[in-house]
Amino acid sequence: MKFNIKNLCGVVTALTIATTTLVGCGNENISNKVSTDGSTSMEKVIGLLGEYYQELNPNVVFTYNPTGSGAGINSVKTGRADIGLSSRYLSNAEQAEGLKGEILAYDGIAIIVNKNNKINNLSLEEVAEIYTGKITNWKQLGGEDLEIVLIGREAGSGTRDGFESITKTSLNCKYRQELTSTGDVITTVSNNENAIGYASVASVKNTVNIVSIDGVTPSEETIKDGSYKIQRPYLLVTKNAVALSKTAQEFYDFILSKKAHKLILKAGAVPATSK
């Protein structure tokens, strides 16, 4: 399974897949609109699914707004989006507010270092000790005598929530920088030889190195069988008491079907459903 996926044509930072105007109709048919909002880590997955769905349904307007998991969940709650995208589970409070989540896929969270860093394997415990400040120099891990620069995501990020939950470092991480997107984390680590960061496996490019965890490298097989320990869900968020529009429901059903599995795998994630 390859994770260094080339940028998809038509999938950009603010992804909007435009509609094909109906012949003889001067206005957009808003009933054929599907709006998604949320996790930046899900860009490749939702972009591929949306692009393919519109090829099958050229009169559908599909939009994706990469605002982060927390903002995407809130967009569904306030009615600004049909489907929220979250790379973390819903909290009890969010469920109590009438929101529900369906797992679309699973994604590994890769631990990444600069291309010039010789470290290629860490234990889960070492990762936790790095991020809580117990290990502060690469020399302590067999690397160069250089201070470790900790890069992470902003509060509310699904990637951060997943990483901190799994490593048991919540509220204790000593971040040097807290960035607002997966792409920013990857770029920052690629430009700093001392840096370490975490990012969705599906989004990692060859500008950085992925570190194996306890000897296990993230892949389709190791995420599916659970041997790669740092992984989290890709969640579709909707309201319990509010029905989706016909178009949004059809899109929702499609991306949870077996027909979407190849696209999800192509985007670097592991399908969760067997429908």
N, C-alpha and C positions, 0 to 999 in steps of 0.2 A: 504494500500500500504506500503510495507516495503522498507526502505531506507538503512538498514544495510545489504548490500548484500555481500555475501562471495566472495572472490577473484575468478575470473573466471580462469579456467585452460587454460593456453595458453595466458592469457592477462597479460603482464608484463610491466614494465616501458617503455621499448623500444619494443613495440609489433611488432612482425613479424610472420605472419602466412605463413609457408613454403609451397612450392609447392610439389605436387606429380608428380614425373618425368614421362613423357610419355614413354610407353613401346617402346624400340627400338630407343629412342632419347636421345642422351647424353647431349644435351644442353637445358637450360631453354627456354621455349617459351615466349619471352618477350611481345608478343602481348596479352598474358593472364595475364598481371600484372595490379594491381590497387594500386596506391600509394596515401596515405592520410597523411596530415601533419598539425599540429596545436594544438588546445586547449587541455590542460592536463585535463580539467574538463570533456571532452567528452570521456575519456578513456573507461569507462564501456559501454557506448552506442555504440561507434564505434567498440569496441572490440567484443561485442556480435554479432553485425550485420556482421562484417567481418568473424568471426568464423563460424557463421551459413551459410553465403553465400558460404564459401569454402566447407562446408559439402555438399552443393548442387552442387557445381562446383569444384571438387577436383583438377582440373588442373589449377586453378587460383591461382596466387601469390598475396596475400593481405598484404600490409604493412601500419603501422601507426607509425608516428614519433611524439612523444609528445613534441613539441617545444614551445607551447604557441600560442595564437590567432594571434598576430602580425606577428610572424615568419611563421606561416602556410599560411597566406594571401600572404606574400611575396614569399613563395615557389611556389604558383600558378602563381603569376605575372612573375616570372623568369623561369617558366617551369620545376621546380624541382619536382613538385607533380601534380598529376591529379586533386585531390580535396583537397581544403583547409578546415580546420575545425576552426570555430570561435565561441566563446561564447559572441560575441558582434556584433552589426550591423556594416556594412561597412560605412566608412566615405564618405563624398561627394568626397573627393580627390581620394579615392580608387575606387569609382564608375567611376570617370572621367578617370581613368587609364584603364578602360575596364573590370573591375571585376563586377561580379554579385553574389548575395547571395540568397539562397533558404532556408527557415526555415524548419529544420528537426523536431525539438522538442522544448519544453520550459522546462527550469530548474529553480528551486528555488535556490536562494543563501541563505544558512543557516547562521545565526549568531551563532557562537559556543563559548562555554566557557568550562573551566576545569570541570571535573566530581565533584570536591569538591566545586564548586561555587554554592551558593544557589539561585542565580538569575535565574529565569525561564521565565521571560517576560520583554520585553522592548518596549517602543513606538518607532516608526520610528524617531521621533524627538530626543529621548534620544540616539539612536544609532548615529545620526549625531553629537550630542553634545559630545559624548564620543570620536569619531574619530577626531573631530576638537579641542579637548583639553578643552572644556568648563566643562566637567565632567571628573575628573581625579582620583577619588577614589571610590571604590565599596561601601563605606559607604554612599555616596550621593544617592545611589540607593537602600538602605536597606540591603546592604551586609556587608562584613567584612571591617574593617579599613585597606585597602590595596590599594596601587597604581595600577591603571589599566595599563596593558601593551598591547599596540596596535600592533596587527599582521596583515599584509596585503600582497597583491601580488605586483609584480614588475610592473613598468610602461610598458604599452603595453599589459598587461594581460586583456583578455576579462572579467574575473570575477571582476577584479578591476574596469574596465570601467563601468560594469553594476552596481556594488555596489555604486560607487561614483556618477553615474548619478542619480540613484534612491534616494539616501540619500542627494543629492545636496551638496556633500562635495568635489567635484573635485578641486584639487590643494590646498586644505586646511587640508588634513589629516596629523596628527602628528604621523606617524608610528614609532614604535621602531624598527621593523624589516620588510623588504620587501622581500618576498620569491618568488622563481621561480616556484613553483608547488603547486597544491592543497594539495597533500600529505604532503608537508613540513609544510604548515599552520596547518593542522590537528595535526601532530606530535608535533609541537611546542606548540600549545595550550594544548595538552594532558599532556605535561611535565611542564607546568607553571601554578600554581594555580591562578595567577593574570591576566592571559592573556585572551584576546578576539580576535576572528578572524572571517573570513567569508570564506565559501567554498561551492562548488556545493553540493546541497542536496544529489544527487545521489552518491557522494563520501564519505559522512560522515559516520564514523564508530562509534561503541559504546564506543570508547575511550574518547569521548567528549560529552557534552550535547548540544542539539539544543535549542535555546531560541525562544519562540514564539514572534511574532511582533504584537503589538496592540491586543494581545489575540488570534492570529491566528497562528497555527502551519503549516509549509509547508507540503503539501500532494498532491496527484494527483488531488483531488477535489478542494483544495484551490488555486492551481496554475492554473488549468483550468478555474475556475470562476473568477480569479483575486483578490480574497479576501486576498491572501498572496501577499504582496506588493513588496517584493524584489525578482524579477524574471527576467530572461533574455532569449534570444533565443539561440538555437544551430543552427548554420548556416553552410550550405555547400557552399563553394566558388569556382567558376569556372570563366573562361574567356568568355566574350561575343562572341568574334570573332573566338574562337578556339574550334573545335569540340572535344569531348572526344573520346578516342578509343572505339571500340565496346564493349570491356569487361568493361571498366570504366563506359560507359553509361548504360550498363545493371545493374551494381552494383548500380549506382546512382538511376536508376528508381526503383530498388527493395527496397532500404532503404526508399524511399519516398512513397511506396505503403502501402496499408492496411495490406499486409502480414508481414510487419515489425513492426506493432504496438505493438504486444505482447512483442517483444524483447525490444523495446524502453521502455515500461512500466516496464519490468523486470529489466532494468538497472536504474530505478528510475526517468525517465524523462516522459514528457507528449507529445505524438505525436501531431504535428501541422497540418498534412495533412489529408485529407479525401479521397484521391485518391483510 
